[in-house]
Amino acid sequence: MYYHLHTHNKGEPGLEGPTGEQGPKGDDGQSQGQTGEKGEKGNLGPTGEQGTTGATGPKGDQGDMGMTGMPGPCSPTVQSTFSAALLTSLPQPSRPVPFKRVIYNLNQNYNPDNGVYTAPVNGTYVFSYHLQVATRALKVGLFHNFEAVVRTTTPVEMNTASQQVVLSLSQGDWVWVQVKDVTTNGMYTGSEASSTFSGFLLYPDRFLPPCGTSDYYKNNSMLMCDLTNIVWCAYYSGDEIHVTHTVRCPSRTRKK
C-alpha cells in the first residue's frame, strides 16, 4: 500500500504581539565588596606654604606682683645749685667777686655777700661763669680754695669771657670768681648786659652696700645720721655691728 506525502511550504512571519506585563522585582545583589587589608604608610608629603597670621588674641590677665627688690645704695640725697648776677661793674681785684643779685640759690650754699660757694658734701660739682667785658680788658679766674683752676684773658673791650669746669670737692671747700688787678677788671653789667656765676652739685660721693650679706638690712642693720653729721652703712653678724661704708662729716654723732 502506498502513501502519498504532501510537502507544505513555510508560511510568512506573523505580526508582532503586544508587550507583556512587567515581571516581579528580583532580589538585591551585594553592592560593596569585602574590606581589604590595610596598606603600608605612605611617604611624608612636601611642606605646605605658610598660612596667613591670625588675629591678635585677647589681652591676658594681669600677673601677680613681683617680689620687693633689695634696698638701693646707702648714700645721702643732697641737692645744691645756684646762679647769681653782678650788680656793680669793675669789681675789686685779688678777692672773690660778689655776684649779689641771686637768681637761684637752693639750700643757700652760695653767699651773695662775699661771692663764695661752700660745698655741702663730698661730690662732683659743675661751675661756670659768663661775663660781659667793657671799658677795659679782663683777666679773671675760677678759684678753688685759693688756687686758680681756670683763667680767662679778654684783651678786647666789648667782648665776653666764659668758662665751665667740673670739680671734685670735699665738704666745706670754697669756690669763687676773682679778677687779677685794677687794670684788667673790665667785668661789666648793665640794663642790657649781665655777668653771671653759676654752679651745682652733679652728684654726691656714694658707696655700694656689701654683697653676699644675707642679714644685710635686717634687724636695724642700716644706721644713718643727719647729712650734717655722718652717714653709716653697716650690718649685723651675731652680736657685732660691722661698718662697711661711711661718708665723713664734721660731727661723728650717730643715731639709728
C-alpha positions in Angstrom: 0.0 0.0 0.0 1.5 3.3 -0.8 1.0 6.7 0.9 1.4 9.9 -0.8 3.2 12.5 1.3 2.4 16.2 0.7 5.1 18.7 1.3 3.9 22.2 2.6 5.8 25.5 2.2 6.8 27.6 5.3 4.3 30.5 5.9 5.0 34.2 6.3 6.1 35.5 9.8 3.2 36.6 12.0 2.5 40.0 13.3 4.4 41.3 16.5 2.5 40.5 19.6 1.6 43.0 22.3 4.1 43.9 25.2 3.8 41.7 28.2 3.4 42.8 31.7 6.4 43.7 33.9 7.6 40.8 36.0 8.2 40.9 39.8 11.4 42.7 41.3 14.3 40.5 41.8 16.4 40.1 44.9 19.0 42.9 45.8 22.6 42.0 44.9 25.7 42.8 47.0 26.7 46.5 46.4 30.0 46.5 48.4 32.8 44.0 48.5 34.7 42.9 51.5 37.1 45.3 53.2 40.7 44.8 52.1 43.8 44.7 54.3 45.4 48.0 55.5 48.1 49.2 53.2 51.6 50.4 54.1 52.1 54.0 55.4 52.9 56.4 52.6 55.8 58.8 52.5 55.6 62.3 54.1 54.4 64.8 51.7 56.1 68.2 51.0 55.7 71.1 53.5 52.8 73.4 52.6 53.0 77.1 52.3 52.9 79.2 55.4 49.5 80.4 56.3 48.5 84.0 57.0 49.0 85.4 60.5 45.9 85.0 62.7 44.2 87.8 64.5 45.7 89.0 67.8 44.2 87.2 70.8 42.5 88.9 73.7 44.7 90.6 76.4 45.7 88.2 79.2 45.0 88.7 82.9 47.4 90.8 84.9 50.2 88.8 86.5 50.9 88.6 90.2 53.0 91.4 91.8 56.7 90.5 91.9 58.9 90.3 95.0 60.2 93.5 96.6 63.7 94.4 95.4 66.7 94.9 97.5 67.3 98.4 99.0 69.3 100.7 96.9 72.9 102.1 97.7 73.4 103.6 101.0 74.1 107.3 100.2 72.6 110.6 101.1 70.4 112.5 98.7 71.7 116.1 98.5 70.8 118.9 96.2 72.7 122.2 95.8 72.6 124.7 92.9 72.9 128.4 92.5 73.1 131.2 89.9 73.9 134.9 90.6 74.5 138.1 88.6 76.9 141.0 89.0 75.3 144.3 90.3 78.4 146.6 90.0 80.9 146.8 87.2 84.6 146.8 87.7 84.8 144.7 90.8 87.7 144.9 93.3 90.7 142.7 92.4 92.5 140.0 94.4 89.4 138.9 96.3 86.2 137.0 95.5 83.8 138.9 93.2 80.4 139.2 95.0 77.6 138.4 92.5 74.9 139.9 94.7 71.8 139.6 92.5 70.7 136.0 93.4 68.8 134.3 90.6 68.5 130.9 92.3 70.2 129.5 95.4 68.9 126.1 96.5 69.9 125.3 100.1 71.7 128.7 100.4 75.2 127.2 99.8 76.2 130.4 97.8 76.9 133.5 99.8 76.0 136.6 97.7 77.7 139.0 100.3 81.2 137.7 99.6 80.7 135.7 96.4 81.9 132.4 97.8 80.2 129.0 97.3 80.7 126.3 100.0 80.4 122.7 99.1 77.8 120.9 101.4 79.1 117.4 100.8 81.9 115.4 99.1 81.0 115.1 95.5 81.3 116.2 91.9 80.4 119.8 91.0 80.0 121.9 87.9 80.8 125.6 87.8 80.6 128.3 85.1 80.9 132.0 84.6 79.7 134.1 81.6 81.0 137.7 81.8 80.5 140.9 79.8 83.7 142.9 79.2 83.7 146.7 78.7 85.8 149.8 79.5 89.0 147.8 79.9 90.4 144.3 79.4 89.6 141.4 81.7 91.7 138.8 83.3 89.6 136.5 85.5 89.9 133.1 87.1 87.8 130.5 88.9 89.4 129.7 92.3 89.1 126.6 94.5 90.5 127.1 98.0 92.8 130.0 96.9 94.1 128.1 93.9 93.1 129.2 90.3 91.6 126.3 88.5 91.0 128.0 85.1 91.7 131.5 83.8 90.4 133.7 81.0 92.0 136.7 79.4 90.0 139.0 77.2 92.1 142.0 75.9 89.4 143.5 73.6 86.7 145.8 75.0 83.0 145.0 74.4 83.6 141.3 74.5 82.6 138.3 76.6 84.5 135.7 78.7 83.3 132.3 79.8 84.4 129.1 81.3 82.9 125.8 82.5 84.7 123.3 84.7 83.9 120.1 86.6 85.5 119.8 90.1 85.7 117.1 92.8 85.1 118.9 96.1 85.2 117.9 99.7 82.6 119.2 102.2 83.5 122.7 103.2 85.6 123.5 100.1 85.2 127.1 98.7 84.8 128.2 95.1 84.7 131.7 93.7 85.5 134.1 90.8 88.3 136.6 91.0 89.8 139.3 88.8 93.6 140.0 88.6 94.1 143.7 89.1 92.6 147.2 88.6 93.9 147.4 85.0 92.3 144.1 84.0 89.0 144.1 85.9 86.7 145.1 83.0 83.8 142.9 84.2 80.6 144.8 83.2 76.9 144.7 83.9 74.1 147.0 82.7 70.5 147.1 81.7 71.1 145.2 78.5 74.1 143.0 79.6 74.6 140.6 82.5 77.6 138.9 84.0 76.8 135.6 85.9 78.4 133.0 88.1 76.7 129.6 88.5 77.3 126.1 89.9 75.6 122.9 91.0 76.2 119.6 92.6 76.3 117.0 89.9 76.2 114.0 92.3 77.5 113.3 95.8 80.0 110.6 96.5 78.2 107.3 97.1 79.1 103.8 98.2 77.5 100.5 97.4 76.3 98.1 100.1 78.2 94.9 100.7 77.5 91.9 98.5 76.5 88.4 99.7 75.4 89.5 103.2 72.3 87.6 103.9 71.3 89.6 107.0 72.0 93.0 105.5 69.2 95.5 106.1 67.7 93.2 108.8 67.3 93.9 112.5 68.1 97.7 112.1 71.2 96.8 110.2 71.4 100.2 108.3 72.5 103.1 110.6 72.1 106.6 109.2 72.7 110.1 110.6 71.8 113.6 109.6 73.6 114.9 106.5 75.4 117.4 108.7 76.9 114.6 110.8 77.9 111.3 109.3 76.2 108.5 107.3 77.0 104.9 108.2 76.2 101.7 106.4 76.6 98.5 108.5 75.3 95.0 109.0 74.9 92.7 112.0 76.9 89.5 112.4 75.9 87.7 115.6 76.0 90.4 118.3 78.5 92.6 116.5 78.0 95.5 114.1 80.4 95.7 111.1 80.6 99.2 109.5 81.1 98.9 105.7 81.0 102.4 104.4 80.9 105.9 105.8 80.6 109.4 104.5 82.7 111.6 106.8 81.3 114.8 108.1 82.4 117.1 110.9 80.3 115.6 113.7 80.6 111.9 114.3 77.4 111.6 116.4 75.3 108.7 115.0 71.8 107.6 115.6 69.7 104.7 114.4 
